[in-house]
Amino acid sequence: MLDLFKKNKRYTILFGISFYIVLLALGFYFYYKYKERFQAFNRLRTTHADKIKKFLDSYEVMYSDKNTLQINSLGDFNKNVPLLGYKISDQWKHTENLYAILHDLCRIGGLRKMYVPQHLSETTTDIQTNQLLAEKKLAEWLQVNPDEKMLELGCGCGAISESMSHNTKCFITGINLDEETLEKGRQHLKKQNNNYVTLEYADYNEPLKYADESFDGVYHIQSTTFSNNLNSLFKEIFRVLKPGKRFAFYDAVLLDNFSKDDPNDVKNLEITQKICAAGGFWHPKYWEQAAREAGFNIVKSTCGDKYPHHYANELTVLIDIDNHYEILEKCVNGMIFCKLLPKHLSVLIRRLREGSASMIELCKQHKLTTNYNFIFEKPLS
């Protein structure tokens, strides 16, 4: 009987040790799989109150009802109303304060790239899958060769630059205005031994510091709605691009159905600015006009191959990611209720999601898309 007891005790100890080893292994697995999310959560959890205040204040300044709404509709274009660039006081200071926290808010949801892509997959509305497909398509449009040089505008942490370097085997210079986000990207690229991507602090609303005809391609994804003047920006891009090469991008535009005479459209757009963290919204014809005046030929101006007319091509992906963040918000609020997380996380996530219903409504009515496709080409002579 004593021997049986000792044997069972030994098995119990061995089982306990095995259980804790498996638990520890699972813990390490999930930590490394979701390492960036945990790190972002921890940064947000320990964020200084002053930084949080600057983040919240930046929304109040950039998207205040007191601001003139920087929009140009199809009706404006037909009436020859000049393009209204995005301009507010201390624009880039507030933009940097906003993105310093917004980047981590996206990461806790599993997003290193802060954009909702068009729905390109035949099988899933998963945002990461469709982002990769969108970036692959963008790389194909640029028609670059390995070891050529490209410029990305508004590169954020360089996640898209990293993807594009893999897609094209090109050397990429990414420019952005948030030094903190750029440094996170530099550290990540260093760990990946990626020598193809260089991230630099620069303002694309100022003359670009690069020499004439120094790039074989220029691109961006949803970054130039903060342009003060599309005409000036496109002329600078034309200058630094080599003859015969392309400027290709996806960006947010107002579609044919949007009307400035409809108060609901205008109100929804004002609220949508917050969820997009975007600047101005202009009809595609204004983008085409700025490109022609800069000297570009227009190769493509469309909502995409699956949507040849004016449709919101990202709607299904947008709804999917909004549902994902709604669940995340409920989980965070639950942990705050149990005193496992600080209360300010609820404020930050609520601010992140503010405006999602208005954006979805505009997309459902095909009045707005954040993924209009443009390809502009610099003539050979």
N, C-alpha and C positions, 0 to 999 in steps of 0.2 A: 504493500500500500504506500509506504514511504517512497519507494523507488518510482512508483507511478506519479506521485505528487511532484517529485523532483523533475521527472521527465516533462510533465505538463507545465510546470513552472518555467522550464528551459524553453519549451515551445512558445509559451506566452511572451517571454522576453524577446526571443528571436522574431516573433510576429510583430511585437511593438517596435523593435529596431527597424525591421523591414518597412513597416508602415510609415515611420518618420522619414526614412530614407526616400521612399517613394513620394511622400508629401513634399520633402525638400527639393527633390528633383523636379516635381511639377511646378513648384514655386519658382525655381530658376528658369524653367522652360517658359513659363508665362511672363516672367520679368523680361527675359531677353527678346521674346517675341513681341511684347508690347512695351519695350524699354522706352521708346520715344514718348509714348502716351504717359507712362509713369513719371518720366522726367518733366514733361509739360505740366502734369497735375501738380507735381511738387513745386515747380516754379510759381504756378498760379496760387497754390496754397500759401506760399511764403512771400508772395509779392508785397512790397511795401505799400502802405496806404496812399502815399503821395503818387506813386506810379498808377495806382488804380484810379485816383481822382483825375489825373491827367488823361487817362484813357476815356473815362466817362465824359469829361469836359470836352474832349476832342469831338465826340459825337454831337454834343450840344452846339458847338461852334460850326462844324462842317455841315450839319444837317438841320440847322435851325430854321424854323418857319420864317425868320426874319431875312434869311438869305433869298436872293433872287434865284429861282429855280433855273439852272443852266440847261435848258432843253430847246431843241429845234425839231419840229415835226415835219412831216411831208407837206402839210399845209403851209408852214413857214417857207419851205424851199420853193414851193410854187409861187409864193408871193415875194420872192427874192429877199427874204429876211436874212440878214447876215448871221453867220455862225457865232454862237455865244459860247466862248471857251470857259473852262472851269477856273474861276478865280475867287479866292477868299483871302482875307487877311491872315498872314502867317500860315499859309496853306501847308507848307512842308513840315513845319514844326508840329502841327496838329496831326498830319498824316503819319508822321513817325511815332507820335505818342499812341495813335490808334493801333498801328500795326505791331507795335512792340508787345502788346498783349493779345491782339487778334490772332497772331500767328500761333501762339500756344493754345488758344481756344479751339482752333482748327485741329491742332495736333491731338488733343485729348479725344477727338472723335475719329482719329486715325488718318487725318489728312495732313500731309506735308505740303501739298499744293493747294493753294487757296482759290480754287475755282470749281464751279459746277460745269462739266463738259456737256457737249451735245450727246445724244443717245445714239451711239454707233454700233454697239454690240447687238448681235441677233438673239442672244440668249439671256442677257442680264442687264439690270439697271444699276448694278454696282458701280459706284463712282470711280474707284481706282481703275477698274477694268476699262471704263469708257475714257478716263483721262489718258491712259496709255495708248488707246486707239486714236484719240484726238491728236496726241503728240506725234504718233507715227505718221498720220495723214499730213500734219503740218510739215514734218521733215521731208516727205515726198514732194510736197508743193514747192519747197525751196530749191530743189534740183541742184544740190551742192555735191561736191566730190570730197572724199576723205582728205583730211589735213588742210582743208580750206578754213577760212575764218568767218565766224558769224557773231552778230551782236544781238543780245536779248535786252529789251526794254522792260524795266520794272521786274527784275528777276527774283525778288523776294529772297528766300534762303538758298536759291540755286537748284531747287529740286527739279524744275522743268529743264534748266540748263543741263543738269546731270543726265536726264532722260534723253535730251536732244543730242548730247555728245555721244551717247551709246547708239542712237538711231542713225546718226550721220557720220560718226568718226571725225567730226570737225572740232577745231579749237573754238571755244565759245567764251566771249566776254559778256558777262551779265552786269547790268548797272541797276542800282537801287538807292533809295534814300534813307533806309533804316540800318544804321551801322550795327546795331545789336543783332538784327536778323541776319545780316551779311556775315557776321563773325560766326554765328552758329553754323551757317552754310559752309564757311571755309573750314571749320573744324571737322565737319562731316566729310567733306571732299578729301581732306587730308587723310582721314581714317580709311577712306575707300581707295586711296592711292590714285585719285583721279587728277591727272595732270593736264586734262583737256579743257578744264573750266577755270576761269578767273573771275572773281566777283569784285566789283569796284563800286565805290560810293560816287554817285553822279546824279545830276538832275537833268532829265531829258527836256525840261522846259528852258534850259540854257543851251547855248551853242555847244554841240558835242566836241570833246577835246581831241577827237580822232582825225587823222589826215584824210584828205580827199581820196575816194576810191580805195579805202582800206579794208572793206568787208565784202565777202562773197555772198552774204545773206543777212537779212535783218528780220527779226520776228518778235512776237510777244503774244501772251494770252491774257486778255482782259486787263490791260494796264493803262491804256492811254486815254481813258475817260477823264483823267486828271490833267489832260493837256490844256494849257492856257490858250494855245492857238494851234490848231491842227495844221494850218497852212505853213507856219514857221517850222513846226516839228517835221512835217513831211519833206520840206525842202532840205533840212539838215540830214535826214535819212537818205534822201536822193544824193546828197553830196558825198557821204561816206561810203555809199554803195558802188560797187564796180559796175561798168556798163554790161547789160545783158543779164544782170543778177536780180534777185527778187526780194521784195518786202512782203511777208505773209503773216497773217494774224487772225485771231478770233477776238471780237470785242462786243460790248453791249451797245445796242442801237434801239431806237424807237421804230416800230414797224408801221406799215401803211394804216392799220386800224386805229392807231393812237390819235386822239384828238385833244388839242389844248383847250378846245371849247367845252369839253366834257369835264365837269368838276370832279367826278369820280376818278377819271383817268389821272388827272393832275394830283389828286390826293393820294391815290395808290402809288404813284411814282415817287412822291415825296417820302412816303414811308418805305418804299422799296430801296431807296438810296441807302438806308441803314443796313439792311440785310446784305446788300451787295458791297457795302463800304466803297461805293463808287463815286465818281465825280459827275460830269455832264452826260446827258443822253441826247444823241443826235441821230436823225434819220440817215440811212446809208448814202443817200445822194450827196449829203454834205461831205462824207468821207471820200466819195468818188471825186467830187469837185476839188477838194484839197489835193488829192493825189494827181489829178490832171494838171492843176496849176503848178505843182512841183515838178512836173515833167514825166510822170509815170504813165505807162500804158496799163489799162485795167484788164487783167487776165480773168479774175473771178470776183463776183460780188453777189452772194447768194446766202440763203439759210442752210445750204448743205445739199449733198447729193440726194439724200432721202426726202428733202423738203425744198423743192425748186422755187417755191414762192415764199411769201412772208409768213413763216410759222415759227413758233417757239420750239426749237429742236431739242431743248434740254428738259422739257417739262417732266417726263417720267423719271429722269434721274434726280431732278430737283425735289419731286415729291418723296422719292425714296430716301434721300439724305435728310430731308426735313423730318420725316418720321424717325429716322435714326437719332437725330439730335433731340427730338422730343422725349424719346426713351431715356437718353443720356441725362437730360435735365431732370426727369423724375427720379432717376437713380441718385444723382447728386443731391437733390433736395431731401431724399430719404436719408442719405448719410449725414446731411447737415442736421436733420431732425434728431438723429441718434448721436449727435455731437462728435462725429468722426471727421467732419470737414468744417472749415470756417464759413460763416454766412456770406462773405463777399463772393464766393464762387457762384452762389445762386444769382446774385446781381449781375455778374459777368456773363453767365450763360443766357440769362434772360435778355440782356442787351444784345448778345450775339444773334439770338433768334428773332428779335423784334423786326417785324416787317415781312416775315416769310409768307404770311397769308396773302398780303397785298401783292407780292411778287408772283406767287402762284396764280392769283386771279388775273393779273395782266398777261401772264404766259398762256393761261387757258383761253383768253380772248384774243390771243395772237397780236398783242399790242407792243410786246417787248421780247427781245431775246438777248441773252448775254453771250451768244456764240455765233454771231454773224460772221461769215467767211469772206475774207478779203485776200486777194493776191494782186500785188502791183509789181510791175516789171520796169526796170530802167532800160531804155532803148540802147542799142549798141552804139548809136551815133546820134 
